[in-house]
Amino acid sequence: MSDAATLRNRRILLIIGGGIAAYKCLELIRRLREKGAGVRAILTAAGAEFVTPLSVGTLTGDKVFRELFDLTTEAEIGHIELSRSADLIVVAPATADLMAKMAAGLAGDLATTVLLATDKPVLIAPAMNVRMWNHRATQRNIEQLMADGIGFIGPNEGDMACGEFGPGRMAEPAEILAAIENHFSEFAFSGEQPLKGLRALVTSGPTHEPIDPVRYLANRSSGKQGHAIAAALARLGADTVLVSGPTILPDPPGVDVRRVETAREMLAACEAALPADVAICAAAVADWRVDVDASQKIKKEPGASAPELRLVENPDVLATISHLESGRPELVIGFAAETEKVIEHAIAKRKRKGCDWIVANDVSPETGVMGGELNTVHLITGGGQEDWPLLPKQAVAERLVRRILTHFTEKGSRA
């Protein structure tokens, strides 16, 4: 399908939430119509405080839907028809309140009722104050929405109407349009599975290296990026095994999840999962472990000095898979979490580990990457370097999987 035809005759239902960023939806509607898409709009009560039904209706060329109990539309079960007639539902701006209602499955107005009644894919463009975005309640809701299969566009980082700076700024109309086009032109909502038959291995999360029965060495990895990659691969039809260290994340749908604790267990689980066509080592594997972990809890005795721990090197999962003489995956991808000289260290790591690609990111404390929802990565390959913008980890996963698909398509490896 050509770029010009990607959105032709596609039906988009746009739900406009309440926020200053609602004005951007007018430009989005205009651009969607220019591409040949049909647009219908639901304007929430809060959204109507920022844009008018007249302006929205003029641009969509259709009725603007606002009330759940509209006698005319509900006589035809209007909210059901709205939820089923679209090819894609886009929520922009998706406010903290609207996201919370979606995560909880509430249906108190037309917008939330349609979202609960739909069986169609949903993309949301969050917009809120940075403190609201970073609040633990919002982060829980994001995790739930991602687990429910909701796609995220943004948010961006930047200046806000409230005068603060940080993540929470709604993506620009051009970015939202590009995301919609990508989903239609690629694979996300077509039902196609271009990676069907491909065998994928993904590692995710931290490892816990025991000191005694109650203590361990670990790191701050949440597993969100690795789990998102596994989910994206499975959605495209790949036969995906996820070897996960300890996390609190739900198992991605359609993925064979194998849980481990230590680096040695992770390596053994990966070797058992081979052969594979592609291996993505996103786990933050502990480099060292205690040489002998105590069989009983080490007690802190009054006046006694701290126990001495002798550390030994853990097996290197990425390097081991990369250097397999037999059964090496055709494409091996590693991750480089760095706090300085990100690109320089990543290039050196790719050469040292022997992998094909390295996904490098800055995990300095001020970035909030470890345990957070956003990531800025650099893809290092034999052909050079790609610098990706700040994206939700789900979007990073989808973009990486598209690159994997392109790799196998261009190599002629996929029948």
Disulfide bonds with the S-S distance in Angstrom:
none
